Amino acid sequence: MKRILYLAVFAAIITGLMACSVTFNLGDPTATSPAPQITFPTDSPTQSTQPTAVIVLPTAEPAGQEITVYFMDENRFVNAIDPYEVAVTRTTTNINLPLAVLEAYFAGPTPEEYNQGLRLLSSGFTHVRQLTIENGVARVYLGGTCANNGAAYSVANLIMVNLAQFPEVSIVKIYDENDSNLDPDSPYSSLPYCLEP
């Protein structure tokens, strides 16, 4: 009985295979039908299903150098307490430190420093157009329009105090917006006419 059952199952399998028209290519070199191609789905390089992580690295900032800048202390000036200038610190990346100090001066005190009484005394000037230092002589060319009105204490005092901290400066020549200086060739510090008291 078992044998009949096995034969029946075997016959059913054979009949099923023939009905499906399954052919086997065992690699016969004379066979004319091409070998089946098997392909697997792949991701297109332009269509990524993975999220892209963007890493932003910090850029290297130039190292700053601390400089000293002097402003007029209005409280000391009003009460005639000498010196009238008070030092604060700034950080600069400018390698020309004397110029960096003058630029920081014309940028003025911070709001906190202003509340403490520090002032930018400009005498009408707004910036430094040019600064040269040669053989101990600093020549400062100012921009803006001079409006000192004969004051004895002016922007010249602050410029001289700010530049006095540099050993390479022994004489300061200040020029107005018209490149004028009363004594440009003398061996002494000198001012434009408009800053004379």
C-alpha positions in Angstrom: 0.0 0.0 0.0 2.8 2.3 0.8 4.4 1.6 -2.5 1.3 2.5 -4.4 1.0 5.8 -2.5 4.7 6.6 -3.3 4.1 5.9 -7.0 1.0 8.1 -7.0 2.8 11.0 -5.4 5.7 10.6 -7.8 3.4 10.5 -10.8 1.6 13.6 -9.6 4.9 15.5 -9.3 6.0 14.4 -12.8 2.7 15.5 -14.2 2.9 18.8 -12.5 6.3 19.5 -13.7 5.4 18.7 -17.3 2.4 20.9 -17.0 4.6 23.8 -16.0 7.0 23.3 -18.9 10.0 23.6 -16.6 13.3 23.1 -18.4 16.7 22.6 -16.8 19.8 24.0 -18.5 22.7 22.1 -16.9 25.3 24.1 -18.7 25.3 22.1 -22.0 27.7 23.9 -24.3 25.5 23.1 -27.3 22.4 24.6 -25.8 21.1 27.6 -27.7 19.0 29.3 -25.0 20.7 32.0 -23.1 21.6 31.5 -19.4 19.1 33.2 -17.1 20.0 36.7 -15.9 19.6 37.3 -12.2 19.4 40.9 -11.1 19.1 42.4 -7.7 17.6 45.8 -7.0 20.2 48.5 -6.2 19.9 52.1 -5.1 20.5 54.6 -7.8 23.5 56.8 -7.0 21.4 59.9 -7.4 18.6 58.7 -5.1 19.9 58.0 -1.6 17.4 56.7 1.0 19.9 57.4 3.8 19.9 60.8 5.5 23.0 62.9 4.8 24.9 64.2 7.7 26.6 67.5 7.2 29.5 68.2 9.6 30.6 71.9 9.8 34.1 72.3 11.1 34.9 75.6 12.8 37.1 77.9 10.8 40.3 79.0 12.4 40.1 82.6 13.5 43.2 84.6 13.5 44.7 85.0 17.0 44.0 88.4 18.5 46.5 90.6 20.4 45.5 92.7 23.4 46.2 96.4 23.0 45.8 99.4 25.4 43.7 102.3 24.3 43.4 105.6 26.3 40.2 107.6 26.4 39.5 110.9 28.2 37.8 110.4 31.6 35.3 113.2 31.8 35.0 113.1 35.6 38.8 113.5 36.0 38.9 116.3 33.5 36.0 118.2 35.1 37.6 117.9 38.5 41.1 118.7 37.2 42.5 115.4 38.3 45.6 114.6 36.2 46.0 112.4 34.2 42.8 112.9 32.3 43.3 109.7 30.3 42.2 106.2 31.4 43.4 103.0 29.8 41.1 100.2 28.5 42.0 97.0 26.6 40.9 95.9 23.2 41.8 92.9 21.1 43.0 93.3 17.5 44.2 91.1 14.6 46.0 94.1 13.0 49.7 93.6 13.1 50.3 97.3 12.9 49.7 97.9 16.6 50.1 101.7 16.7 47.4 102.0 13.9 45.2 99.5 15.6 45.3 101.6 18.8 44.3 104.8 17.0 41.6 103.0 15.1 40.2 101.6 18.4 40.4 105.1 19.9 38.3 106.6 17.1 35.8 103.6 17.4 35.1 105.1 20.9 34.4 103.6 24.3 31.9 100.8 24.8 28.5 101.7 26.3 29.7 100.4 29.7 32.9 102.5 29.5 30.8 105.5 28.4 28.6 105.1 31.5 31.8 105.2 33.6 32.7 108.6 32.1 35.1 107.7 29.3 34.8 109.9 26.2 36.1 110.0 22.7 37.5 113.5 22.3 37.7 113.9 18.5 38.0 117.7 17.9 35.9 117.1 14.8 38.1 114.3 13.3 36.5 111.0 12.6 39.4 108.6 11.7 43.0 108.1 10.8 43.6 108.3 7.1 47.2 107.2 7.3 49.9 106.5 9.9 53.6 106.3 9.1 56.4 105.7 11.6 60.0 106.3 10.4 63.1 107.1 12.4 61.0 107.6 15.6 58.6 110.1 13.9 55.0 109.1 13.8 53.0 111.1 11.2 49.2 110.9 11.8 47.0 112.0 9.0 43.4 112.6 10.3 40.1 112.5 8.4 37.0 114.5 9.0 36.8 118.2 9.6 38.7 119.9 12.4 36.4 121.6 14.9 38.6 122.2 18.0 37.4 125.8 18.7 40.6 126.7 20.4 40.4 124.1 23.2 43.7 123.6 25.1 42.9 119.9 25.5 42.2 118.2 22.2 42.4 115.0 20.2 46.1 115.7 19.9 46.6 115.0 23.6 44.9 111.6 23.3 46.8 110.7 20.1 50.1 111.5 21.8 49.2 109.5 24.9 48.1 106.5 22.8 51.3 106.5 20.7 53.6 107.1 23.7 53.3 103.5 24.7 55.3 102.4 21.6 59.1 102.6 22.0 59.5 103.2 18.3 57.6 106.5 18.6 59.4 109.5 20.1 57.9 112.3 18.0 54.3 112.7 16.9 53.3 115.0 13.9 49.5 115.4 13.5 48.1 116.5 10.2 44.6 117.8 9.6 42.2 117.0 6.7 44.3 119.3 4.4 47.6 117.6 5.3 48.6 120.7 7.2 51.1 120.7 10.1 52.7 123.9 11.6 56.2 122.4 11.9 56.5 119.2 9.9 60.3 119.2 9.6 61.3 120.0 13.2 62.6 117.4 15.6 59.6 118.0 17.9 56.0 116.9 18.0 53.8 119.4 16.2 50.1 120.0 15.4 48.0 121.5 12.6 46.9 125.1 13.2 43.4 124.1 14.0 44.5 122.1 17.0 46.5 124.9 18.5 44.9 126.4 21.6 
